[in-house]
């Protein structure tokens, strides 16, 4: 029989990860209160990326799990093609891809949004190409968030 992981454990692990991340991030960002205010706001995406690389990257590379998952005794694994009951550990490539997508995508998206906001693309005339790009970026974000919600609902229903 295939081992079954409770969905509530996986959701709890994600919440634990968020809380641990917030506690750590808050402590580190408090250090930057002694710098100019513009320094923290200018480099916040990079600071967050470095912190994520330390926390998420370090834990996933060494243990194939995040700290929240580890507290719930859960591990990222891939199922074998031959045997549905056999789970193999993630390869180094899979770990790096996970880290790259999870951290790199967030950094890139945050940087892109900061750039558009700083250049005032949302305040351009509606016929301007810059405003149209800004609107497409907003639509992409709404679509992404909608797919995230659908994915969560499917996960809650099927557990996969």
C-alpha positions in Angstrom: 0.0 0.0 0.0 1.3 3.5 -0.9 2.2 5.6 2.1 -0.2 8.5 2.4 0.8 11.9 3.5 -1.8 14.0 5.2 -2.6 17.1 3.3 -2.9 19.1 6.5 0.7 18.2 7.4 1.9 19.6 4.1 -0.1 22.8 4.5 1.1 23.1 8.1 4.7 22.6 6.9 4.2 25.5 4.5 2.9 27.7 7.2 5.8 26.8 9.5 8.2 27.7 6.7 6.5 31.1 6.2 6.7 31.8 10.0 10.3 30.7 10.3 11.2 32.8 7.3 9.4 35.8 8.7 11.1 35.5 12.1 14.5 35.2 10.5 13.9 37.9 7.9 12.6 40.4 10.5 15.7 39.9 12.6 18.0 40.5 9.6 16.1 43.4 8.2 16.2 45.1 11.6 20.0 45.3 11.2 19.4 47.6 8.2 17.4 50.1 10.2 20.8 51.7 11.0 21.4 52.4 7.3 19.7 55.0 5.2 16.1 54.1 4.5 16.8 54.1 0.7 19.4 51.4 1.1 16.9 48.9 2.5 14.2 49.6 0.0 16.6 49.7 -2.9 18.2 46.3 -2.2 15.4 44.5 -0.4 14.8 42.0 -3.3 18.5 41.1 -3.2 18.5 40.8 0.7 15.5 38.6 0.5 17.1 36.4 -2.2 20.2 35.9 -0.1 18.2 35.1 3.0 16.1 32.6 0.9 19.2 31.0 -0.5 20.6 30.6 3.0 17.4 29.2 4.6 15.7 27.3 1.7 18.7 26.6 -0.4 20.7 25.3 2.5 18.0 23.1 3.9 16.9 21.6 0.5 20.5 20.9 -0.6 21.5 19.2 2.6 18.3 17.3 3.6 15.9 17.4 0.6 13.4 19.3 2.7 12.7 22.7 4.2 12.7 23.3 7.9 8.9 23.3 8.1 8.7 20.0 6.2 11.4 18.6 8.4 9.4 19.5 11.6 6.5 17.5 10.0 8.8 14.6 9.1 8.2 15.2 5.3 10.8 15.1 2.6 10.7 16.0 -1.1 11.1 12.8 -3.1 10.3 11.6 -6.6 8.4 8.4 -7.3 10.1 5.7 -9.3 8.8 5.0 -12.8 8.9 1.2 -12.3 7.5 0.9 -8.8 4.8 3.2 -7.5 5.7 2.4 -3.9 9.4 3.3 -4.3 10.4 6.9 -3.6 13.8 8.1 -4.6 15.6 11.1 -3.2 15.8 14.2 -5.4 18.9 14.5 -7.6 21.2 17.5 -7.3 19.8 18.9 -10.5 16.2 18.7 -9.2 17.3 20.4 -6.0 19.0 23.2 -7.8 16.0 23.6 -10.2 13.7 23.8 -7.2 15.8 26.4 -5.6 16.2 28.3 -8.8 12.5 28.5 -9.6 11.4 29.1 -6.1 13.9 31.8 -5.3 15.1 33.1 -8.7 11.6 33.6 -10.1 10.5 35.6 -7.0 13.6 37.8 -7.2 13.1 38.4 -11.0 9.4 39.2 -10.6 10.0 41.6 -7.7 12.8 43.4 -9.6 10.7 43.7 -12.7 7.8 45.2 -10.7 10.1 47.6 -8.9 11.5 48.8 -12.2 8.1 49.4 -13.7 6.9 51.3 -10.6 10.1 53.4 -10.4 9.7 54.4 -14.0 6.0 55.2 -13.7 4.8 52.8 -16.3 1.4 52.5 -14.6 0.9 56.3 -14.9 1.5 56.5 -18.7 -1.4 57.2 -21.1 -3.5 54.2 -21.9 -2.4 54.2 -25.5 1.3 54.1 -24.6 3.2 50.8 -25.1 4.6 51.1 -21.6 1.1 51.2 -20.1 0.1 48.2 -22.2 3.1 46.2 -21.0 2.2 47.2 -17.4 -1.3 45.9 -17.9 0.0 42.6 -19.3 2.2 42.2 -16.3 -0.7 42.8 -14.0 -2.8 40.2 -16.0 0.0 37.7 -15.8 0.2 38.2 -12.0 -3.6 37.7 -11.6 -3.5 34.6 -13.8 -0.6 33.2 -11.7 -2.5 33.8 -8.5 -5.6 32.2 -9.9 -3.7 29.1 -11.0 -2.2 29.0 -7.5 -5.7 29.0 -6.0 -6.8 26.3 -8.4 -3.7 24.2 -7.6 -4.4 24.5 -3.9 -8.0 23.4 -4.4 -6.9 20.4 -6.5 -4.3 19.6 -3.9 -6.9 19.7 -1.1 -9.3 17.5 -3.1 -6.8 14.9 -4.5 -3.7 15.3 -2.2 -1.2 15.4 -5.1 
